Structures are given as C-alpha cells and as structure tokens.
Amino acid sequence: MGIFNPDATGEVQTRVMKGITSQIEADALVDVFENPITHDCCYDLPLFGELGVTAATADPLKNDKNSFLRHYDSGTLGSVMVLTKPEDPAFVDVVLDDDTYGIHHIFGFHVDGLGRNYVGYEFDWRLVLDAFGNGIYQVMTIEINLLGNFVNDFGLRFCLSNFTAEKENTTIRLHWVNSHMIRNRFDISDRIHYPDNWVDSLRVEGFFGKPKSELTQEVVTYQDASEPDISNISTRKYFMRVREVPAVVHQYIEDQFIQADLLAVTDYNANNPTRHILTPIRNFESYEPDYQEFGTLLSTTETGCESYFSTGIKKYCS
C-alpha cells in the first residue's frame, strides 16, 4: 500500500524554501566612448577573434559570431548589406554578397506570412579580423526600390580585436535561437517572423552566475492532519548583470534575447567561482535598466532567471 492512504482526501499544497550561494564579482573594465561635454553616446560592443586559425582549429569560446536580419515590404526590389569601419576614412566598404566572412542569406531567402522579404548575414568575426584587422565595425543595409538606392539602416557598432584572457574578463556572451514571431503584437509592421532556427549572439560587459536553488515541496494534507511528501523539486536559479550599455542595446537584448525560443549564457569573468558555458536558461524575473536622468546615457540592469532544466526531482510515489 505504501505510505499514503488511498481512501483519504486532501489537497496538494506547495512549500517553497530558498538557499543562496554567494559569489565574488569582478570590477568592470568598461571602455565607454562618450563625449564628456554633450554626453552623446557612441558605445561599441566588444567582439573577439583569433588571428590565423582555421574553422577546424578555432576555439568557439574565443571567436564571436552574430547575425543581422532585416525585412522589407513588397515595394522593395532588393537589399544588400555592407560592412563599414566608421572610424577609418581609408576603409573601402565591403558589400556582403557571399560567404567570405560568414554565411550570406540573399534578399528573399525567407518570406513571411505578410509577403515581406528578408535579407541576412551570419558573421564569423575571426574572418573579418584576418582580412581587415582590429577596429570599429558597423553593418549598413541599402534598400533598392523604384525610387533608387538609399541607406535605410545602420546596425549596432562593434569593437573587434584579437582575443586575450584580459580582454574577455568581465564579459558575458548571450546566445539565442529564434523560430517564431516576436516584438509588437499590436503593430503588424513592427513584427519579425524569424526563419527556422535563426541563431544569434551578443557579447556585453556583465556577469552571470551566483547560482541558488529554489526547493519546492509538494505535500498532501489528509484528514488526520498528516502531510506526507509527494515530491521535492530543486530548480537552479541565476543572477545576471548587464553593465553600462545604451538604451538601444538594452532594447535589443529585451526584444531579441529575452523573447527568444532558446537562450543560453557563457560567462568570461576570471574570478567567477562557477563556470558557465552555454548554460541554458529561461523565465527572466524582469528586465529593468537603471536609466539615469542626468550625466550619462549608459545604464546597468540586474535580473534573475532560472535553469532551462530542473536541477533535480525526488518523487515518493508513482
């Protein structure tokens, strides 16, 4: 018969107990490009790559990749992406029309339910580093329509350099996969309908870790007031900080990363006592940057999330 009385009646109750493991966090080494007089923000996200390595020998942890995706309505005849170096007037812009620096997705490779055509590029930044060296890079998209060609969009700015342990310290890398529609549920034109399994990532100054376990006990209360356990479930939870980025980066993380189908984080802080490589997560508590009214356009946010998987479960009956 076991430890439960099958004829008894009662209701399942939940008890939650929390245990916290604290960690030491490093000071950020943030390079902020900001005009000290006007406070205009010119922030460059970090990117790293290894020089002179092949695809077979490249270390995935030392070589950043990220993706660019744009969509256009039926009145657009075509669109191309161009790699620029905005701080280098001698640099000749590179038209991204093949797989030289990653994976090229031609205009129209994906068409959503609204008839909009998509163009995209998945960068392997070590290939850019080998070809053009360190520097500030930005992707520009040029729309082609009946009125002619014109520049219609600039992406985020990135500071690309050779990977070193010192440079990677105090950074985290966000990884995500999207296959569905995200963004504005009320404005159709503002929605993005992703191709299946569209992969992206972003490196920022930050910290990820400080694991804690939330222990959930399920019990059943019988008429005799006894409360035998049904199960104990341990759920791993994490702390995440994104340090001093402009509002456009916070918005990008909120729209693209937090709303993604699959999410993971890799932490590069040298003094993080727990190692996190592609740690799968879900269910963010919130995302609330501490925007400042005066002095700076950069802000930090701290939040919590949980493991994609329950750490463990113990059941007392089948």
C-alpha positions in Angstrom: 0.0 0.0 0.0 2.9 2.4 0.6 3.0 5.4 2.9 -0.2 7.0 1.6 -3.8 6.1 2.5 -5.6 5.8 -0.9 -9.0 6.4 0.7 -8.0 9.7 2.3 -9.0 13.0 0.8 -7.0 16.2 0.9 -5.5 19.0 -1.2 -2.0 19.4 -2.6 0.0 22.2 -1.1 3.3 23.8 -2.1 6.1 24.9 0.2 9.0 26.9 -1.2 12.4 27.2 0.5 15.3 29.1 -0.8 19.1 28.6 -0.4 21.6 31.0 -1.7 25.2 30.6 -2.7 27.1 33.9 -2.9 29.9 34.7 -5.3 32.6 37.3 -5.7 32.2 39.6 -8.7 35.0 41.5 -10.5 35.0 45.2 -11.2 34.1 46.0 -14.8 36.8 47.2 -17.2 34.4 49.1 -19.5 35.6 51.2 -22.3 32.9 53.8 -22.8 33.2 56.1 -25.8 31.1 59.1 -24.8 31.5 62.8 -25.4 32.2 64.3 -22.0 30.6 67.6 -22.9 27.5 66.6 -24.9 27.2 63.1 -23.4 26.3 61.8 -26.8 26.7 58.1 -26.6 28.9 56.3 -29.0 29.2 52.8 -27.5 31.0 50.0 -29.2 30.1 46.4 -28.2 33.1 44.1 -27.8 33.9 41.4 -30.3 36.9 39.0 -30.2 38.5 36.6 -32.6 41.7 34.5 -33.1 44.1 35.5 -35.8 45.2 33.0 -38.3 43.1 30.0 -37.3 41.0 27.7 -39.4 37.4 26.7 -38.9 38.7 23.4 -37.7 41.1 24.8 -35.1 39.1 27.9 -34.0 38.0 27.8 -30.3 34.3 28.6 -30.2 34.8 30.4 -26.8 37.4 32.8 -28.3 35.6 33.6 -31.6 32.5 35.6 -31.6 29.7 35.2 -34.1 26.5 37.2 -34.5 23.8 37.7 -37.1 22.0 40.5 -38.9 18.4 40.1 -40.2 16.3 42.8 -42.0 12.9 42.6 -43.6 11.2 44.7 -46.3 7.7 45.0 -47.7 6.6 44.1 -51.2 7.5 47.5 -52.6 11.2 46.8 -52.1 13.0 45.4 -55.1 16.1 44.3 -53.2 18.5 44.9 -50.3 22.2 44.4 -49.7 24.3 44.6 -46.5 27.6 46.4 -46.4 30.4 46.2 -43.8 31.8 49.6 -42.8 34.5 51.0 -40.5 33.0 54.3 -39.4 36.2 55.4 -37.6 38.5 54.6 -40.6 38.1 57.0 -43.6 40.5 55.0 -45.6 38.5 51.8 -45.4 36.7 50.7 -48.5 33.2 49.5 -47.6 32.7 45.7 -48.3 29.5 44.5 -50.0 28.3 41.3 -48.2 27.2 39.2 -51.2 28.9 35.9 -50.5 30.2 33.7 -47.7 33.6 35.2 -47.3 33.0 36.4 -43.8 30.3 34.0 -42.6 27.0 32.9 -44.2 25.2 35.1 -46.7 21.4 35.0 -46.9 20.3 36.7 -50.1 17.3 39.0 -50.3 14.2 36.9 -50.4 15.8 33.8 -48.8 12.9 34.0 -46.3 9.4 35.4 -46.9 7.0 35.7 -44.0 3.2 35.5 -43.9 2.9 39.2 -44.7 4.8 38.8 -48.0 7.9 40.6 -46.7 11.3 39.6 -48.0 14.3 39.1 -45.6 18.0 39.5 -46.1 20.6 38.4 -43.6 24.2 37.7 -42.7 25.8 35.5 -40.1 29.2 36.8 -39.2 32.2 34.7 -38.2 34.2 37.7 -36.9 37.6 35.9 -37.0 37.4 36.0 -40.8 36.8 39.8 -40.6 39.7 40.1 -38.2 42.1 38.2 -40.5 41.0 40.3 -43.5 40.9 43.8 -42.1 42.3 43.8 -38.5 41.2 45.4 -35.3 38.7 48.3 -35.4 35.2 49.6 -35.1 32.8 47.9 -37.4 29.2 48.5 -38.4 26.8 46.9 -40.8 24.8 49.2 -43.1 21.8 48.0 -45.2 20.9 49.6 -48.5 17.4 49.3 -49.8 16.7 49.1 -53.5 13.2 50.3 -54.6 11.5 52.1 -57.5 12.9 55.5 -56.3 16.5 54.3 -56.3 19.1 53.2 -53.8 19.3 54.7 -50.4 20.8 53.8 -47.0 18.0 52.8 -44.7 19.6 51.3 -41.6 22.8 51.1 -39.5 23.3 48.2 -37.1 25.0 48.3 -33.7 28.7 49.3 -33.6 31.2 46.7 -32.6 34.9 46.9 -31.5 36.7 43.9 -32.9 40.1 42.9 -31.6 42.3 39.8 -31.1 41.1 37.6 -28.2 43.1 37.7 -25.0 42.2 36.5 -21.5 42.5 40.0 -20.1 40.1 41.4 -22.7 37.4 38.7 -22.2 37.4 39.2 -18.4 34.2 40.9 -17.1 32.2 40.0 -20.2 29.4 37.6 -20.9 28.1 36.2 -24.2 24.4 35.8 -24.7 23.3 33.1 -27.2 19.8 32.6 -28.5 17.7 30.8 -31.2 14.5 32.1 -32.7 12.0 30.4 -35.0 8.8 32.5 -34.4 7.3 35.9 -34.5 8.5 38.5 -31.9 8.0 42.2 -31.0 4.9 44.3 -31.3 1.7 42.1 -31.1 -0.5 45.2 -32.0 1.5 46.6 -34.9 2.0 44.0 -37.7 4.6 46.1 -39.5 6.9 46.0 -36.4 6.9 42.2 -36.1 9.8 39.9 -37.1 8.9 36.5 -38.3 12.1 34.5 -38.0 13.4 31.8 -40.3 13.5 28.4 -38.6 16.4 28.2 -36.0 17.9 31.6 -36.6 21.0 31.7 -34.3 22.4 34.9 -32.9 24.7 36.0 -30.0 25.9 39.2 -28.3 28.9 40.0 -26.1 28.5 42.6 -23.4 30.2 43.7 -20.2 28.5 41.8 -17.4 28.4 38.9 -15.0 26.4 35.7 -14.9 26.2 33.1 -12.1 25.6 33.2 -8.4 23.5 30.0 -8.5 20.9 29.4 -5.9 18.4 26.5 -5.5 14.7 27.0 -5.0 13.4 23.9 -3.4 9.7 23.1 -3.9 8.0 20.5 -1.7 4.6 19.1 -2.8 2.7 17.6 0.1 -0.8 16.2 0.5 -2.8 17.1 3.6 -5.0 14.3 4.9 -7.9 14.4 7.3 -5.7 13.3 10.2 -3.5 16.4 9.6 -0.6 14.4 8.3 1.3 15.9 5.4 3.4 13.3 3.6 5.6 14.4 0.8 4.6 13.8 -2.8 7.8 15.2 -4.4 10.8 17.5 -3.8 11.9 19.6 -6.8 15.1 21.6 -6.9 15.2 24.4 -9.5 18.5 26.2 -10.2 18.3 30.0 -10.4 20.9 32.5 -11.6 21.8 36.2 -11.4 22.7 38.2 -14.5 24.0 41.7 -14.8 24.5 43.8 -18.0 26.8 46.7 -17.3 26.7 50.2 -18.7 25.2 50.0 -22.2 23.0 52.5 -24.0 19.2 52.1 -24.3 19.4 50.7 -27.8 21.4 47.7 -26.5 19.1 47.1 -23.6 16.2 47.2 -26.1 18.0 44.8 -28.4 18.5 42.3 -25.5 14.9 42.6 -24.4 13.5 42.2 -27.9 15.9 39.6 -29.3 17.4 37.6 -26.4 14.8 37.5 -23.6 11.9 36.8 -26.1 13.9 34.0 -27.9 12.8 30.4 -28.1 16.1 29.1 -26.7 18.5 31.1 -24.5 22.0 30.4 -23.1 24.8 32.4 -21.4 28.6 32.0 -21.3 30.4 33.9 -18.6 34.0 35.0 -19.0 34.7 36.5 -15.6 38.0 35.2 -14.4 37.1 35.2 -10.7 33.7 33.6 -11.1 33.8 30.6 -8.9 31.4 28.7 -11.1 32.0 28.1 -14.8 29.1 28.8 -17.2 29.5 27.7 -20.8 26.3 27.8 -22.9 24.2 27.5 -19.7 20.6 27.1 -20.8 18.1 29.5 -19.1 14.5 30.7 -19.2 11.9 32.7 -17.3 13.6 36.1 -16.5 12.2 37.8 -13.4 12.2 41.2 -15.1 14.5 43.5 -17.2 14.7 47.0 -15.7 17.7 49.1 -16.7 18.6 51.9 -14.2 18.3 54.7 -16.7 19.8 58.0 -15.5 18.2 61.4 -15.8 21.5 63.2 -15.9 25.1 62.7 -16.7 25.2 59.5 -18.8 23.3 57.7 -21.5 24.6 54.4 -20.2 22.8 52.2 -17.7 23.1 48.8 -15.9 20.5 46.2 -15.2 20.4 43.3 -12.8 17.9 40.4 -13.0 17.3 36.8 -12.2 16.4 33.8 -14.3 16.2 30.0 -13.9 17.8 27.0 -15.5 16.1 25.6 -18.6 16.0 22.3 -16.7 15.0 21.5 -13.2 18.1 20.5 -11.3 16.6 17.5 -9.7 13.3 15.9 -8.6 12.6 13.3 -6.0 9.2 11.6 -6.1 7.8 9.5 -3.3 5.0 7.8 -5.3 4.3 6.9 -8.9 
